[in-house]
Amino acid sequence: MVSVTVSGDTFIFEIKGFHKIWAMESKITISKENIIRAYQNKNEFTFWRGFRIPGTEIPGIITAGTFYKKGRNFWDVMNKKNALIVELKDNYYKKLIIEVENPEETMRVLNTK
């Protein structure tokens, strides 16, 4: 699970609990100007997430870490219902595919310019 907070013109995506170990990441900081949009799309949750570099994947249970598929993407998802996709520009990651506590509220905050 990931929590999203705002600090000035920056969003801080903090990976919680044991997910830090599985994802091999603890925090991702993204400038507001680098976020294109945040959305939900079940079609992007395909069986193959990409090449894992590094991370953890147990099919049907957890996908966490960096995966390369049409660019470098960060995943931290156990429950697809609470997952959202954050599309980025000019950043190390092309997308963040993350599970959050309240997807609707998080999308609203991320999509506010």
PyMOL CGO cylinders between C-alpha atoms (Angstrom):
from pymol import cmd
from pymol.cgo import CYLINDER

trace = [
    CYLINDER, 0.00, 0.00, 0.00, 1.13, 3.53, -0.79, 0.3, 1, 1, 1, 1, 1, 1,
    CYLINDER, 1.13, 3.53, -0.79, 0.20, 6.79, 0.91, 0.3, 1, 1, 1, 1, 1, 1,
    CYLINDER, 0.20, 6.79, 0.91, 0.25, 10.02, -1.09, 0.3, 1, 1, 1, 1, 1, 1,
    CYLINDER, 0.25, 10.02, -1.09, 0.96, 13.38, 0.51, 0.3, 1, 1, 1, 1, 1, 1,
    CYLINDER, 0.96, 13.38, 0.51, 1.49, 16.86, -0.90, 0.3, 1, 1, 1, 1, 1, 1,
    CYLINDER, 1.49, 16.86, -0.90, 4.43, 19.05, 0.05, 0.3, 1, 1, 1, 1, 1, 1,
    CYLINDER, 4.43, 19.05, 0.05, 4.39, 22.33, -1.88, 0.3, 1, 1, 1, 1, 1, 1,
    CYLINDER, 4.39, 22.33, -1.88, 4.70, 21.49, -5.60, 0.3, 1, 1, 1, 1, 1, 1,
    CYLINDER, 4.70, 21.49, -5.60, 5.68, 17.88, -4.91, 0.3, 1, 1, 1, 1, 1, 1,
    CYLINDER, 5.68, 17.88, -4.91, 3.80, 14.66, -4.33, 0.3, 1, 1, 1, 1, 1, 1,
    CYLINDER, 3.80, 14.66, -4.33, 5.39, 12.13, -1.99, 0.3, 1, 1, 1, 1, 1, 1,
    CYLINDER, 5.39, 12.13, -1.99, 4.45, 8.49, -2.58, 0.3, 1, 1, 1, 1, 1, 1,
    CYLINDER, 4.45, 8.49, -2.58, 5.44, 6.60, 0.57, 0.3, 1, 1, 1, 1, 1, 1,
    CYLINDER, 5.44, 6.60, 0.57, 5.48, 2.81, 0.43, 0.3, 1, 1, 1, 1, 1, 1,
    CYLINDER, 5.48, 2.81, 0.43, 4.12, 1.35, 3.67, 0.3, 1, 1, 1, 1, 1, 1,
    CYLINDER, 4.12, 1.35, 3.67, 5.12, -1.63, 5.83, 0.3, 1, 1, 1, 1, 1, 1,
    CYLINDER, 5.12, -1.63, 5.83, 6.62, -4.77, 4.34, 0.3, 1, 1, 1, 1, 1, 1,
    CYLINDER, 6.62, -4.77, 4.34, 5.84, -3.42, 0.88, 0.3, 1, 1, 1, 1, 1, 1,
    CYLINDER, 5.84, -3.42, 0.88, 9.12, -1.47, 1.21, 0.3, 1, 1, 1, 1, 1, 1,
    CYLINDER, 9.12, -1.47, 1.21, 10.95, -4.79, 1.23, 0.3, 1, 1, 1, 1, 1, 1,
    CYLINDER, 10.95, -4.79, 1.23, 8.92, -6.36, -1.59, 0.3, 1, 1, 1, 1, 1, 1,
    CYLINDER, 8.92, -6.36, -1.59, 9.15, -3.25, -3.78, 0.3, 1, 1, 1, 1, 1, 1,
    CYLINDER, 9.15, -3.25, -3.78, 12.75, -2.45, -2.81, 0.3, 1, 1, 1, 1, 1, 1,
    CYLINDER, 12.75, -2.45, -2.81, 11.70, 1.19, -2.52, 0.3, 1, 1, 1, 1, 1, 1,
    CYLINDER, 11.70, 1.19, -2.52, 10.51, 3.32, 0.37, 0.3, 1, 1, 1, 1, 1, 1,
    CYLINDER, 10.51, 3.32, 0.37, 9.57, 6.69, -1.10, 0.3, 1, 1, 1, 1, 1, 1,
    CYLINDER, 9.57, 6.69, -1.10, 9.10, 8.23, -4.54, 0.3, 1, 1, 1, 1, 1, 1,
    CYLINDER, 9.10, 8.23, -4.54, 8.99, 12.01, -4.93, 0.3, 1, 1, 1, 1, 1, 1,
    CYLINDER, 8.99, 12.01, -4.93, 7.36, 13.47, -8.04, 0.3, 1, 1, 1, 1, 1, 1,
    CYLINDER, 7.36, 13.47, -8.04, 6.92, 17.11, -9.03, 0.3, 1, 1, 1, 1, 1, 1,
    CYLINDER, 6.92, 17.11, -9.03, 3.30, 18.13, -9.77, 0.3, 1, 1, 1, 1, 1, 1,
    CYLINDER, 3.30, 18.13, -9.77, 4.34, 19.26, -13.25, 0.3, 1, 1, 1, 1, 1, 1,
    CYLINDER, 4.34, 19.26, -13.25, 5.54, 15.72, -14.08, 0.3, 1, 1, 1, 1, 1, 1,
    CYLINDER, 5.54, 15.72, -14.08, 2.15, 14.11, -13.45, 0.3, 1, 1, 1, 1, 1, 1,
    CYLINDER, 2.15, 14.11, -13.45, 0.10, 13.79, -16.61, 0.3, 1, 1, 1, 1, 1, 1,
    CYLINDER, 0.10, 13.79, -16.61, -2.94, 12.13, -15.01, 0.3, 1, 1, 1, 1, 1, 1,
    CYLINDER, -2.94, 12.13, -15.01, -4.11, 9.57, -12.48, 0.3, 1, 1, 1, 1, 1, 1,
    CYLINDER, -4.11, 9.57, -12.48, -6.76, 7.04, -13.49, 0.3, 1, 1, 1, 1, 1, 1,
    CYLINDER, -6.76, 7.04, -13.49, -8.09, 3.50, -13.06, 0.3, 1, 1, 1, 1, 1, 1,
    CYLINDER, -8.09, 3.50, -13.06, -8.13, 1.02, -15.96, 0.3, 1, 1, 1, 1, 1, 1,
    CYLINDER, -8.13, 1.02, -15.96, -8.58, -2.72, -15.40, 0.3, 1, 1, 1, 1, 1, 1,
    CYLINDER, -8.58, -2.72, -15.40, -7.24, -3.42, -18.92, 0.3, 1, 1, 1, 1, 1, 1,
    CYLINDER, -7.24, -3.42, -18.92, -3.73, -2.40, -17.83, 0.3, 1, 1, 1, 1, 1, 1,
    CYLINDER, -3.73, -2.40, -17.83, -3.61, -5.20, -15.25, 0.3, 1, 1, 1, 1, 1, 1,
    CYLINDER, -3.61, -5.20, -15.25, -2.45, -7.89, -17.65, 0.3, 1, 1, 1, 1, 1, 1,
    CYLINDER, -2.45, -7.89, -17.65, -0.84, -11.16, -16.58, 0.3, 1, 1, 1, 1, 1, 1,
    CYLINDER, -0.84, -11.16, -16.58, 2.60, -10.05, -17.75, 0.3, 1, 1, 1, 1, 1, 1,
    CYLINDER, 2.60, -10.05, -17.75, 3.76, -6.91, -15.92, 0.3, 1, 1, 1, 1, 1, 1,
    CYLINDER, 3.76, -6.91, -15.92, 7.09, -6.73, -17.74, 0.3, 1, 1, 1, 1, 1, 1,
    CYLINDER, 7.09, -6.73, -17.74, 10.66, -7.60, -16.90, 0.3, 1, 1, 1, 1, 1, 1,
    CYLINDER, 10.66, -7.60, -16.90, 11.20, -7.36, -13.12, 0.3, 1, 1, 1, 1, 1, 1,
    CYLINDER, 11.20, -7.36, -13.12, 14.21, -5.17, -12.28, 0.3, 1, 1, 1, 1, 1, 1,
    CYLINDER, 14.21, -5.17, -12.28, 14.18, -5.48, -9.14, 0.3, 1, 1, 1, 1, 1, 1,
    CYLINDER, 14.18, -5.48, -9.14, 11.01, -6.43, -7.33, 0.3, 1, 1, 1, 1, 1, 1,
    CYLINDER, 11.01, -6.43, -7.33, 8.64, -9.14, -6.21, 0.3, 1, 1, 1, 1, 1, 1,
    CYLINDER, 8.64, -9.14, -6.21, 5.88, -10.89, -8.10, 0.3, 1, 1, 1, 1, 1, 1,
    CYLINDER, 5.88, -10.89, -8.10, 3.68, -13.66, -6.80, 0.3, 1, 1, 1, 1, 1, 1,
    CYLINDER, 3.68, -13.66, -6.80, 0.87, -14.00, -9.38, 0.3, 1, 1, 1, 1, 1, 1,
    CYLINDER, 0.87, -14.00, -9.38, -2.53, -13.27, -7.90, 0.3, 1, 1, 1, 1, 1, 1,
    CYLINDER, -2.53, -13.27, -7.90, -1.03, -12.06, -4.60, 0.3, 1, 1, 1, 1, 1, 1,
    CYLINDER, -1.03, -12.06, -4.60, 1.42, -9.16, -5.05, 0.3, 1, 1, 1, 1, 1, 1,
    CYLINDER, 1.42, -9.16, -5.05, 3.29, -7.21, -7.67, 0.3, 1, 1, 1, 1, 1, 1,
    CYLINDER, 3.29, -7.21, -7.67, 5.82, -4.79, -6.20, 0.3, 1, 1, 1, 1, 1, 1,
    CYLINDER, 5.82, -4.79, -6.20, 8.93, -3.10, -7.53, 0.3, 1, 1, 1, 1, 1, 1,
    CYLINDER, 8.93, -3.10, -7.53, 10.28, -1.88, -10.84, 0.3, 1, 1, 1, 1, 1, 1,
    CYLINDER, 10.28, -1.88, -10.84, 9.09, -3.57, -14.02, 0.3, 1, 1, 1, 1, 1, 1,
    CYLINDER, 9.09, -3.57, -14.02, 10.06, -2.76, -17.60, 0.3, 1, 1, 1, 1, 1, 1,
    CYLINDER, 10.06, -2.76, -17.60, 7.24, -2.91, -20.15, 0.3, 1, 1, 1, 1, 1, 1,
    CYLINDER, 7.24, -2.91, -20.15, 7.06, -0.06, -22.69, 0.3, 1, 1, 1, 1, 1, 1,
    CYLINDER, 7.06, -0.06, -22.69, 9.19, 1.91, -20.25, 0.3, 1, 1, 1, 1, 1, 1,
    CYLINDER, 9.19, 1.91, -20.25, 10.14, 1.65, -16.58, 0.3, 1, 1, 1, 1, 1, 1,
    CYLINDER, 10.14, 1.65, -16.58, 7.11, 1.34, -14.28, 0.3, 1, 1, 1, 1, 1, 1,
    CYLINDER, 7.11, 1.34, -14.28, 6.76, 1.11, -10.52, 0.3, 1, 1, 1, 1, 1, 1,
    CYLINDER, 6.76, 1.11, -10.52, 4.22, -1.37, -9.11, 0.3, 1, 1, 1, 1, 1, 1,
    CYLINDER, 4.22, -1.37, -9.11, 2.87, -1.88, -5.60, 0.3, 1, 1, 1, 1, 1, 1,
    CYLINDER, 2.87, -1.88, -5.60, -0.44, -3.71, -5.85, 0.3, 1, 1, 1, 1, 1, 1,
    CYLINDER, -0.44, -3.71, -5.85, -2.13, -6.48, -3.91, 0.3, 1, 1, 1, 1, 1, 1,
    CYLINDER, -2.13, -6.48, -3.91, -5.80, -5.47, -4.34, 0.3, 1, 1, 1, 1, 1, 1,
    CYLINDER, -5.80, -5.47, -4.34, -6.62, -4.31, -7.89, 0.3, 1, 1, 1, 1, 1, 1,
    CYLINDER, -6.62, -4.31, -7.89, -9.85, -2.65, -6.72, 0.3, 1, 1, 1, 1, 1, 1,
    CYLINDER, -9.85, -2.65, -6.72, -7.82, -0.03, -4.84, 0.3, 1, 1, 1, 1, 1, 1,
    CYLINDER, -7.82, -0.03, -4.84, -5.16, 0.37, -7.52, 0.3, 1, 1, 1, 1, 1, 1,
    CYLINDER, -5.16, 0.37, -7.52, -4.65, 3.41, -9.67, 0.3, 1, 1, 1, 1, 1, 1,
    CYLINDER, -4.65, 3.41, -9.67, -2.26, 4.37, -12.41, 0.3, 1, 1, 1, 1, 1, 1,
    CYLINDER, -2.26, 4.37, -12.41, -0.28, 7.60, -12.32, 0.3, 1, 1, 1, 1, 1, 1,
    CYLINDER, -0.28, 7.60, -12.32, 1.07, 8.52, -15.75, 0.3, 1, 1, 1, 1, 1, 1,
    CYLINDER, 1.07, 8.52, -15.75, 4.28, 10.57, -15.65, 0.3, 1, 1, 1, 1, 1, 1,
    CYLINDER, 4.28, 10.57, -15.65, 6.45, 12.64, -17.98, 0.3, 1, 1, 1, 1, 1, 1,
    CYLINDER, 6.45, 12.64, -17.98, 10.15, 13.51, -17.75, 0.3, 1, 1, 1, 1, 1, 1,
    CYLINDER, 10.15, 13.51, -17.75, 10.68, 11.12, -14.86, 0.3, 1, 1, 1, 1, 1, 1,
    CYLINDER, 10.68, 11.12, -14.86, 12.63, 7.96, -14.01, 0.3, 1, 1, 1, 1, 1, 1,
    CYLINDER, 12.63, 7.96, -14.01, 9.34, 6.04, -14.12, 0.3, 1, 1, 1, 1, 1, 1,
    CYLINDER, 9.34, 6.04, -14.12, 6.81, 6.18, -16.94, 0.3, 1, 1, 1, 1, 1, 1,
    CYLINDER, 6.81, 6.18, -16.94, 3.97, 5.05, -14.67, 0.3, 1, 1, 1, 1, 1, 1,
    CYLINDER, 3.97, 5.05, -14.67, 3.27, 4.33, -11.02, 0.3, 1, 1, 1, 1, 1, 1,
    CYLINDER, 3.27, 4.33, -11.02, 0.75, 1.52, -10.60, 0.3, 1, 1, 1, 1, 1, 1,
    CYLINDER, 0.75, 1.52, -10.60, -0.07, 1.69, -6.91, 0.3, 1, 1, 1, 1, 1, 1,
    CYLINDER, -0.07, 1.69, -6.91, -2.62, 0.52, -4.38, 0.3, 1, 1, 1, 1, 1, 1,
    CYLINDER, -2.62, 0.52, -4.38, -3.97, 3.29, -2.15, 0.3, 1, 1, 1, 1, 1, 1,
    CYLINDER, -3.97, 3.29, -2.15, -6.52, 3.37, 0.66, 0.3, 1, 1, 1, 1, 1, 1,
    CYLINDER, -6.52, 3.37, 0.66, -8.98, 5.67, -1.16, 0.3, 1, 1, 1, 1, 1, 1,
    CYLINDER, -8.98, 5.67, -1.16, -8.46, 5.63, -4.96, 0.3, 1, 1, 1, 1, 1, 1,
    CYLINDER, -8.46, 5.63, -4.96, -11.18, 8.19, -5.80, 0.3, 1, 1, 1, 1, 1, 1,
    CYLINDER, -11.18, 8.19, -5.80, -9.84, 10.79, -3.36, 0.3, 1, 1, 1, 1, 1, 1,
    CYLINDER, -9.84, 10.79, -3.36, -6.22, 10.15, -4.38, 0.3, 1, 1, 1, 1, 1, 1,
    CYLINDER, -6.22, 10.15, -4.38, -7.09, 10.54, -8.09, 0.3, 1, 1, 1, 1, 1, 1,
    CYLINDER, -7.09, 10.54, -8.09, -8.89, 13.81, -7.32, 0.3, 1, 1, 1, 1, 1, 1,
    CYLINDER, -8.89, 13.81, -7.32, -5.83, 15.16, -5.49, 0.3, 1, 1, 1, 1, 1, 1,
    CYLINDER, -5.83, 15.16, -5.49, -3.37, 14.01, -8.18, 0.3, 1, 1, 1, 1, 1, 1,
    CYLINDER, -3.37, 14.01, -8.18, -5.47, 15.37, -11.06, 0.3, 1, 1, 1, 1, 1, 1,
    CYLINDER, -5.47, 15.37, -11.06, -5.84, 18.83, -9.46, 0.3, 1, 1, 1, 1, 1, 1,
    CYLINDER, -5.84, 18.83, -9.46, -3.47, 21.19, -11.20, 0.3, 1, 1, 1, 1, 1, 1,
]
cmd.load_cgo(trace, "trace")
